[in-house]
Amino acid sequence: RAPTTLGSRPVLRLGCRGAPAERRRRASLDDMLASVAVRYLPNDFVKTSATGGAFTVLAWVFMLGAFAAELQSFFFNQSFSTTMMLDRLDGDKLQINFDVDLYDIECRNLQVIVFAQNSEERLSTAAQDFWLRSIDAKGRTYGMALKPNEPTDAEIRGEADHDKSMEKLIKEDGKAELDSDWADSHDGFHHNSFEHVIQAHDYTFINFFAGWCGHCRQFSPQWEALANKTNGEGDTPPQLFTDRDGVERRVRLIKVNCVDFQTICREKGVDAYPMLRLYKADGSFSLFEGERDEAEIVRWIERTIKMKSYGWADNHEAFERGCNAKGRLLVPRVPGRLELQAGGGDQALNPRMTNVSHLVKHLSFTDPDDGRYHRKSWAGLPLDVIRNLVPLDGKAFVTEEFHQAYIHDLKVVSTVSARGQTSYQFHHHRRVSTVPEDEIPQAKFHFDIEPFSIWVKADSKKWYDFCTSLLAILGGAYVTMRLMAHGSLGVLAALWHLMPRPKLAGGALDDGGPHWSQ
C-alpha cells in the first residue's frame, strides 16, 4: 500500500494491481469514502485513539441506560393530576365498610349503630350486612358468626317454646317441605321460606352450590353419602350430636342451588361455591373452611356444636373475651356518627370496668353500587390516594385509664378516578375522651362529608414527547462525552509540558510533546 494525498491530508490508497475486478471495485469505493471522510467530517470521526475509544464505550453505556430508563418511563411510570370541583352527588346513600376488633367487649354486649351528627337520633340504615364473632385473648376469631337481629320468639321464650315453635312450623309448612333440598325450583316443593327451614331444626348444615361449579360436582358424591348418613334416610336412624350441656341435637343436611335460588344466596352473602355453613335455629351460623372430606366434616360439626351451650335465652354463657364486628352499612349520605356501642345486651356492664380499646382492621367509605367488593372502584388510582382511602387500617387505639374512650373525627372527600368511579378519601383526627364514672364509654367515629370532589386524571406521555426526549438524551450523551474527551486530552497535554523533558543525543531537549492523537 502506498500513501497518497488528498488536499493537504494524507490518505492511504490500497494497491490493487493484479487483483480481481471485484476487489478493485471495492478498493475504489473505500478510497472514495476515505476521501470524503477526510475532507468533510471532524477529526473525531476519522482518527482513532485509546482515549476516544474509552469515552465511546462510556457514551454507549450511558445512552443504553438512558434509553432503557426512557422506555420504562413511557410504558410503566404514570403521573397523575388532580382537579377540585363541587361534589357531583352520585346518590343519597353512602356505604360504610368496617372490620373492628374490640378487645374487652363480648359480642352479646355490642351493637353497631349510626347516629345523626351531634344528636342521639338514629339514622335509618337501608341495609345491614355485618356479623359479630368472638375473639380470644390473642385476637383470633372462634365460634359462630352472629348476625344481629331482633330477638326471635325462640330466644325469648326458652327451650320449651322453641320446641313449640318447631312443631308449629312443621304443622304449617309440612315436615317434607322443611326437610327437602332446595336443589331445583321445579321439584314439587314450594320453598317459600328459607328462615322456616332454619328455625324448624336444631341445626341445619347447608351446602350452597351451583350447577356449573366443577368443585361442586366433584364434592357431590361425598355430600350425598354424608347427607344419607346424617339425616337418617330409610331405615337408618338420624345421627345425633351432643352439645355442651349434654343435650343430643339433630343436624339436618340440606343443599341449596344458587342458580335457581339466586335471591336467597345473594341475601345470605354467598359468593363462592361450594360454601358450607352450619346454621343454628336462631339464624347464627359457623362457616366450614376445612378439607371437604366426610370424616373431617363430621368431626368439625361435633366440635362446633359442643363448643357452645345451646340454651336459647337463659343460658348464653360462653368463654368470650372480645368481639370482631365486620361488614357494611348503607346509610343516608349525610354527616353522622358510627358508634360501636357497648351495652344493650343480655348483661349489665360495669361502667367503671368497661374498656372499649379497639383495633381498626379496616374502615372505608364507598358508593352503594360497590357492594361487598368495595375495593373494585380503587383500580387505577395512585398509591397516595389509596393510602388516604384507608388511613386507619391496622391501627390500634388502646386507652391507658378507665373511663376513657377514643373519639375519631373523619373528614370525608369524594374522589373520582379517571374511569369515572367514585371512592372516598378521608382525613383522620383522634382524641381521648374522659367520661363520667357512671357512664359507659363508647368508641365513636364522627364523619363529615365535604361539599367538593377531587377528580384524578392520568397524564400519559405522548409518543412525540418520547421521541424528542430520546433524541435529546442521545445527542446530549455524545456531546458530553466529546467535551470530556477533549478536556482530558488537553489536561494531559498541559501536564506533559510541565514535566521535565529528557535530553536527546547531542544534548538537545525532546520538545515533541506527547505522542497521542487528538
N, C-alpha and C positions, 0 to 999 in steps of 0.2 A: 504494500500500500504506500502511496506517495502523497504527502501533504500538498495542497494547493491553496490558493487564496480566493476569497470572495469579498470584494470591497477591501477593507482593512483588517479582516479577521481570517485566521487560518481555518480551513475546512479539510477534513480528511476525505479523500476520494479512494474508493475501493478499486483496486485493479481488477479488470475483468477479462484480460487478454487470454484468449484460448478457452474461456468459459462457455457453456451452452447459452443459447439465446435467452432462455428463461432467466438464468442468473444475471445476464447482462441487463435485462429489463428491470429486474428487482433492484439491482445496484443503482441504476439510473434514477429510479424512484426514491431510493434512500438519499442519494445526492441532492435531489431537488428538495426533499423535506428538510434535510440538514441546512441547506442554503436559506430556506425561508425562515427556519427557526433562528438561525444566527442573525438574520437581518432584522426581524420584526419582534421576536419575543424577548422578554427580560432575561438577564443572565441567570436568574433563579431557576429558569425552566430548562436551560441548555447546559448548565455546568453542574457537576456533582461534587459533594464533599461529605465527609463524615458528620460534620455538624448539621448540615442541611438534612441528611438522612435521618438523624436522630429527631430533629424537630418535625420532620414529615411524619414519622411514626407517632409522635405525640399528638400531632394535629389529627391524624386518622382516629386514634383512640378517643380523643375529645369529641370529635364530630360524631362518631358512632354512639358514644354515651349520650350526647345531646340529642341525637336523632331518636334513640330509644325513649328518653325522657319525654320528648315532644309527642311521640306516638302514644305513650301512656296517658299523658295529659289530655290528648284529643279524644281517646276512646274510653278512658276509665274515670278520670277525675272530672267531677261535675260541680259547678258552682251554682249558687242559688242567690236570688234577690227577693226581698220582701216588700210588700206594699200594705199600708194600713188604710182600711176603709170601714164604713159603718157596717155593723153586724147585718149579715144578709138574712137572718131569721129563717133557718131551714125548717122549723116547725115549732110547735108549742110544747114539745116533750124533750126531756133530757134523760139519758141513761147513766146511772152511777154503777160502776163496776168496782167491787171491793173483795178483798181477801185479808182478813184481820184476825190475829190471834190475841185473845185476852188471857193473860197468864193465870189469873186467880178468880175468874168468874165462871161458874158452871153453866152449861147450856140451858138448864132448866130456869136459870135466873137471868137470861139475856134476851133482850128484844132489840130489833133493828128498826128504828123509826126515823122518819123525815118530818121535820117541823118547818113552819114558815119562819122567816128571819125575824129575830127579836120578839118572838111570841111562842106560846105553847100550842098554837093551832097546828094540828097535823095536816100535812099536805096529802091530798088523795094520790095514792100510787096506782097508776094504770096497770102495772104488772109487778109481781113479786116473784122472783125466781132465785131464791137463795136457800142455803142449807146451814144448819148448825151441827158441828161434830166435835165430840170431846177430844181433848189433847192431854197427854200426860206431862210429867214434870220436865221432860226433855223436848216438849213441843211436837211430839209425834201423835198423829191422829189415830183413834181407835174407836171401835164400836160402830153403831149405826149412824148414818146421816139423818138428821131430823129436819123436816121442812115445817117451819112454824105455821100452825093453822089455829083456827078457833077450836076449843076443846070439843071433842066429839062426845056423844051421849055415853059411849062405852067408857071413856076416860072418867066421866063424872060419876056414873052410877056404880062402877066397880065390876068385879068379876061376874057376879050373878046376872046383872043387867046386860053384860056383854054377851053371855050365853043366850039370853032372851032376844037380843038384837040379832044374833046369828040365826036363831030359829025363825024370827020374823022375816028376814031376808030370804031364807030358804023357802018359806011359805009363799012369799010374794013372787019371787023370780023363778023358783024351782031349783032343786039341787043339781039336776043335769045342766041347766043353764049356767049356774055359778061354777060348776066343776069343769066345764067344757073348755077346750083350747080355742084361742082366737086365731086359728090358723087360716081361716077362709071366711070372707064376709058372706058367702053363699052356702054355708054348711048346715043350714036349717035352724040355727040358733039366732036369737035377736041381738045379743052383745050390746045391750043398751047402756050398761053402767060398769065401767072398769072399777070404780070405787066400791060397788057392791061385791064384786069378786074379791077384793082385798079384805073388806070388812066381814065377809062370810066365812073366813078361815082364820085359824090362829096365826099361821104363817103361810105365805104364798111365795114360791120360788118361780120367778118369771124369766123366760128366755125370749128376749126381744130379738127377732131375726128378720132377714129379708131374703126373698127367694133368689135374687141374683147374687147373693153373697157366697163366695166359694168356701170361706171358713165355716159358714152356717151349714152348708151341705155336708162338709166333712165332719162336723160335730153332731149332725142329726142322729146317726145310729147310737152314739153314746147317750144322747139325751133321751131317746125313746126307751132304751134299756133302763136308765135311771128313773124315768117317769113311771114305767110299769112297776118297778120295784117299790118306789116310794109311795105312789098313790094307791097301791094295792088293787090292781086291776084283776078281775076274775075272782078266783078262789084265794088269791094271795092277800093276806091282811095288810093294811097300810103300815108303813114304818113310823114309829114314834120316836120323838126326840125329847130329852129331859132338859127343862130349863133350870136356872139357878135355884129356884125354890123347890125343885124336886118334882114338879108337875110335868106329866108327859103331854107333849103337844104334837099335833099333826101338821105336816107341811104338804101343801098341795102344789104340784108342779104343773105349770100352765105355760104354753108358748103363745106369743103374740106376733102376728105377721105385720111388720111395719110398712109393708107395701099396701095392703088392704086397709090397715087402720093407721094411716099416716097421722091423723089428728091426735090420737091418743099418744103415739110415740113422740110427737113434737111437743105436746104438753108436758110429758114426763122428761123431756130433755135428753132423749135417746139420740145419740149422734154417731154411734159406732155399732157394728154388728159382728158376731152376736154379743149382746150385753145381758149379763146375768145379775139379777137383783133379788134379794130376799126381803120381801115386804112383811111388815108386822101389820096387824089388823088396824092399828091407829094411823097407818099411812107412812110411817117412817120405814126406811129401808137401809140395807147394807149392800155394798157393791162387791161382787166376787171378781177378783183380779188375778187368781192363780191359774195353774195349768188346767185346761178343760179335760180333766180325767174323772171318771165316775167315782173312784175311791177318794180322790182328792176333794171333790165337791162334797161328798158325804161327810168327810172329816171337817170341812170348813163349816157346813151347816150345823154340825154338832157343837163346834166351838162357839159359833156366833150365838146360837140360842142359849147356850149355857153361860155366856159372858154376862148377861144382864137379866135381872128378875123380870118376869112377865107381868107383874102387878099393874093393872090398868090405871088406877087412880090413887090407891092408898099406899102403894109400895114402889116409889121411884128411886129408891136409894141405889146409888151406883158409885163406883170408885172413880169419880171425875175430879179433875184438878182445874182445868181451864177449858176454853171453848174456842173453836175456829168458826168464824162467820164468813161464808164465801158465796158470792152470787152477784146478782144485779137487781137494780130497782129502776122502774120507769116513773119519773116524777114530772110535774109541771116545770117548764123552763123559766123558773123564777128564782131569785135568791132564797136560800133555805139553810137548813142545818141537819146534817146526818148525825144521828146520835146512836151510839151503841149503849143502850140503856140497861144498867144493872138493876135488877129488881123486877117485880111484877110476875115472878114465877110461883112455884109451889113452896117457896121458903121465904122467910122474913130475914133480910140481910141486916147485919150489924153495921151501921154507918161508920163506927169507929175502926172497923177492921176491913172495910171494903177497899180493895186495891184494883184500880182499872188500868194498870200499866199494860201496854199493848205493843204488838209488833205489826206494822203495816207491810204485809207481803205484796199487796197490790192495791192501788187506788187510781181510778181514771174516770174521765167523763167522755161519753161518746154519743153519737146520734142513735135513736131507737132502731133505725134500719140495720145497724151493725149487728144487733142481736148478741148471741153468745160469743161469736167470733169477732169481738170488737176491735182486735188489732189489725184487721184487714184494711182499714182506712188509713193506716200509718204507712203503707207502702209508698215509696218514692219520696218520703220526707227526709231532710238532712238529719244527721245524728244529733246536732244541737237542739233541734226541735223535738225529736223523740225523747231526749232526756227530760225535757220540760213537760212532756205528757205524763210522765210517771216519776216526779221528783221524790216521792215518799217511799217508793218501793224498796223493801229490805231494811227499813229504818225502824229502830225500837225506841219507844218512849216510856221510860221507867221512872216513876216517881220515887223520891227518897224518903218522904214522910207520909203519914196518914193524913186524911182529909185533903188530899191534893189530887188534881186531875189535869191532864194536858188538854188545852183548847187549841184547835187548829183553825187558822184563818186562811182561806184559799181565794185567790183572785183568778177567775176562770176566763180565758180568752179563746174564742173560736178561731181555728186556723184552717184555711182552705188550701189543699195541696194542688199541685199542677194538674192532677187528674180530676179536680173538682170535688173531691171528697173532703168532708169536714171532720176535723178532730179538735181536741180541746187541750191547750196548754194551761197550766195554772202555776201561780207563784204562791209559795207557802211561807207563812209565819206561824210560829208556835209560842205558846206561853203556858206557864204553870199556874193554875187557879187554885186558891185555897178556899174550901167550902166550910160552912158551919159544922160543928160536931154532930148535930142531929140530922144532917142532910147527906144523902148518899152521893158520892162523887160520880160523875159521868164523863165518858170520853166523847167529845163533840168535834164535829168537822163543819165549820161555817163556810159556805161557798157563796160567792157573789159573782154574777156573770157580767162582764164588761160589755158596753154597748158598741164595741167595734170588733172587726175581724182582721186577722193578718193573712194576707194572700202570699203564698210561697210560689215562686216561679223559677224553673230550672233554666239557667243560662248556659246553653251549649255553644261550643266554639265552632265557628263557620269554617268550611273547608278552605276558603281562600285565605282566612287568617292563619290557618295551619300551614298552608304552603308558604305564605310570606314569612312567618316566623322561622320555618325550617330553612329557607334560603338565607335569611339574615344570620342564623346561627352558623351555617356552613361557611358563608363568606367572612363573618367575623372571626371564626376559628382560623381560617387561612391567613387573614391579615395579622392577627395577633401573633401567630407562630412566625410569620415572616419578620415582623418587627423584633421579636425576641431573638431570632437567628442573627439578624443584622447587628442588634445590640450586643449579643455575646461575642461575635467576631470582632467588633470594634473594641470591646473591653480587652480581649485577648491581644489584639494588636498594640493597644496602648501599654499593656503590661510588658509586652516583648521589648518595646523601645526603652522601657525603664530598667530592664535587666542588663547587667554587664555583658558586653559582647566579646567573644574570643578573638584573638588575633590570628590572621591568616598567614600563609607563608610570605615572607618578606616584610613582616611587621604591620601589614595593613589590617584594619578592623573589618569584621564582617557586618556590612550595613544592609545586607539583603533583606532583613526583616523576616518575619515568619513565613514559612513556605506552605501556606494553605490557600485554597481557593475561596473566594467570596461569592 
